[in-house]
Amino acid sequence: ALRVTVIICFIMLIKIILRKKLSAAAQCGIWLILVIQVLFCICNVSIPSELSIYNAVPDVSVSVQKSAEPDIRNVIAFIYSCGVLISAAWYLIAFIVNVCRTSGFEFVGGKDTEDIFEELIHKLGINRKITLRRGKIACTVMNMIVLPDGYTHDEQRQILLHELCHYKNKDNIKLMIAAAVICLNWFNPVVWIAFRRFRNDIEMYCDECDIK
């Protein structure tokens, strides 16, 4: 938990210092450092270095293991495992419900909308088949894009371009990985803050793609 917290603070600091120099793509890509750190923690991998930022973090693992009774450690492990399972179940159920709900939406009709959709798919070089459905909120779910009503021709184009950028960038997969990180660190509020910031970075990147 300490290592994950330190690396998140490090990422946030870099983003603040270089916020005017980093592109939107770099703002998203820098979060890969956190994913690598979580994998290192899971696999118990450590790369010793005199320049490591973790030198500022005291090694408390030995003292905790010596001071904690076996029963207390078992209780902590049980609570942590329950938190991981509950968080994973919540995200999985929410994902399944969202897929089932959007699958029931009606398909979008209208030649103008279909022409815009096909034009943007060709422009972005997307080869897979994507279904366009009508709903209240614009979103991308698997291979479905939900388009809300009440927008002009140009506004529909911008919405579709934004959602197709999400699809092309595989943002659903990125958010799944981020959700997995949250499940493993459900007790750490810093991770939740980082997740919210990561989602904002994804949206900013797609907005930048819209401008281009």
C-alpha positions in Angstrom: 0.0 0.0 0.0 2.9 2.4 0.8 4.6 1.7 -2.5 1.4 2.2 -4.5 0.7 5.4 -2.6 4.3 6.7 -3.2 4.1 5.9 -7.0 0.7 7.6 -7.3 2.1 10.7 -5.6 5.1 10.6 -7.8 2.9 10.4 -10.9 0.7 13.3 -9.7 3.8 15.4 -9.1 5.1 14.7 -12.6 1.7 15.6 -14.1 1.7 18.9 -12.2 5.2 19.9 -13.0 4.9 18.9 -16.7 1.2 19.6 -17.2 1.9 22.1 -20.0 4.6 20.0 -21.7 2.9 16.6 -21.6 0.4 15.8 -24.4 -3.0 14.2 -23.5 -1.6 10.9 -24.7 1.4 11.1 -22.4 -0.9 12.2 -19.5 -2.7 8.8 -20.0 0.3 6.8 -20.7 2.2 7.8 -17.5 -0.3 5.8 -15.5 1.3 2.7 -16.9 3.9 3.2 -14.2 1.3 2.5 -11.6 0.2 -0.7 -13.3 3.8 -2.0 -13.5 4.3 -1.2 -9.8 1.1 -3.2 -8.9 2.4 -6.1 -10.9 5.7 -5.9 -9.2 3.9 -6.0 -5.8 1.8 -9.0 -6.8 4.9 -10.9 -8.1 7.0 -9.7 -5.1 9.6 -8.2 -7.5 12.0 -5.5 -6.3 14.7 -3.7 -8.2 17.1 -2.3 -5.6 18.7 1.0 -6.5 20.3 3.9 -4.6 18.2 6.3 -6.7 14.9 4.6 -6.0 12.1 6.9 -4.7 11.2 4.1 -2.3 14.3 4.8 -0.3 12.2 7.5 1.4 9.7 4.9 2.5 10.6 2.9 5.6 10.5 -0.9 5.4 7.8 -1.7 7.9 7.0 -5.2 6.7 9.3 -7.0 9.2 8.3 -5.0 12.2 4.6 -5.5 11.4 5.0 -9.2 11.1 6.9 -9.5 14.3 4.5 -7.3 16.3 1.2 -8.7 15.0 -0.2 -11.9 16.4 -1.1 -14.7 14.0 -4.8 -14.3 14.8 -4.7 -10.6 14.0 -2.9 -11.2 10.7 -5.5 -13.8 9.8 -8.3 -11.3 10.6 -6.6 -8.6 8.5 -6.1 -11.0 5.6 -9.7 -12.1 5.8 -11.0 -8.5 5.8 -8.7 -7.6 2.9 -9.8 -10.7 0.9 -13.5 -9.9 1.5 -12.9 -6.3 0.3 -11.2 -7.6 -2.9 -14.0 -10.1 -3.6 -16.8 -7.6 -2.9 -15.2 -4.9 -5.1 -14.6 -7.3 -7.9 -18.2 -8.7 -7.7 -19.6 -5.1 -7.7 -17.6 -4.1 -10.8 -18.4 -7.4 -12.6 -22.2 -7.1 -11.9 -22.2 -3.5 -12.9 -20.5 -4.3 -16.2 -22.9 -7.2 -17.0 -25.9 -5.1 -16.2 -24.6 -2.2 -18.4 -24.0 -4.6 -21.3 -27.4 -6.2 -21.0 -29.1 -2.8 -20.7 -27.4 -1.2 -23.7 -28.0 -4.3 -25.8 -31.7 -3.7 -25.4 -31.6 -0.2 -26.8 -33.0 0.3 -30.3 -30.7 0.7 -33.3 -30.2 4.2 -34.6 -31.8 4.9 -38.0 -31.6 7.7 -40.4 -29.3 8.0 -43.5 -27.6 11.2 -42.3 -26.5 9.6 -39.0 -25.4 6.4 -40.7 -23.4 8.3 -43.2 -21.6 10.3 -40.5 -20.9 7.1 -38.6 -19.5 5.3 -41.6 -17.4 8.3 -42.6 -15.8 8.5 -39.1 -15.2 4.8 -38.9 -13.3 5.0 -42.2 -11.5 8.1 -41.1 -10.2 6.4 -37.8 -9.3 3.2 -39.6 -11.6 1.0 -37.6 -12.3 -2.3 -39.3 -14.5 -4.1 -36.7 -18.3 -3.9 -36.9 -19.7 -1.5 -34.4 -23.5 -1.2 -33.6 -25.0 2.2 -33.1 -27.9 2.4 -30.6 -30.1 5.1 -29.2 -30.1 6.0 -25.5 -30.1 8.9 -23.0 -26.4 9.2 -22.4 -23.5 8.8 -24.9 -21.2 6.0 -24.0 -19.2 3.1 -25.5 -19.9 -0.4 -24.3 -17.9 -3.3 -25.9 -18.7 -2.9 -29.6 -21.7 -0.7 -29.1 -22.0 3.1 -29.1 -25.0 4.8 -27.6 -26.0 8.1 -29.2 -28.5 10.3 -27.4 -31.3 12.3 -29.1 -31.8 16.0 -29.3 -28.5 17.1 -30.9 -27.8 18.8 -34.2 -25.9 17.3 -37.1 -22.6 18.8 -36.1 -23.1 17.8 -32.4 -23.8 14.2 -33.4 -20.7 14.1 -35.4 -18.6 15.3 -32.4 -20.2 12.9 -30.1 -19.7 10.0 -32.4 -16.1 11.0 -33.0 -15.5 11.2 -29.3 -17.0 7.7 -28.6 -15.2 6.1 -31.6 -11.9 7.5 -30.1 -12.8 5.6 -26.9 -13.3 2.5 -28.9 -10.2 2.8 -31.0 -8.0 3.5 -27.9 -9.5 0.5 -26.1 -10.5 2.6 -23.2 -12.9 0.0 -21.9 -10.0 -2.4 -21.4 -7.9 0.3 -19.7 -10.8 1.0 -17.3 -11.1 -2.7 -16.6 -7.4 -2.8 -15.7 -7.9 0.3 -13.5 -10.8 -1.4 -11.8 -8.6 -4.4 -11.1 -6.1 -2.1 -9.4 -8.9 -0.6 -7.3 -10.1 -4.0 -6.3 -6.6 -4.9 -5.1 -6.3 -1.6 -3.3 -9.9 -0.9 -2.2 -8.8 0.3 1.2 -6.5 3.1 -0.2 -8.3 6.4 -0.8 -5.3 7.6 -2.9 -6.0 4.9 -5.4 -9.6 6.0 -5.8 -8.4 9.6 -6.4 -6.0 8.3 -9.0 -8.8 6.4 -10.7 -10.9 9.5 -11.0 -7.9 11.4 -12.4 -7.2 8.6 -14.9 -10.8 8.7 -16.2 -10.5 12.5 -16.7 -7.2 12.0 -18.6 -8.9 9.5 -20.9 -11.7 12.0 -21.6 -9.2 14.8 -22.3 -7.3 12.6 -24.7 -10.5 11.8 -26.7 -11.4 15.5 -26.7 -7.9 16.2 -28.1 -8.5 13.6 -30.8 -11.8 15.4 -31.6 -10.0 18.7 -32.2 -7.5 17.1 -34.5 
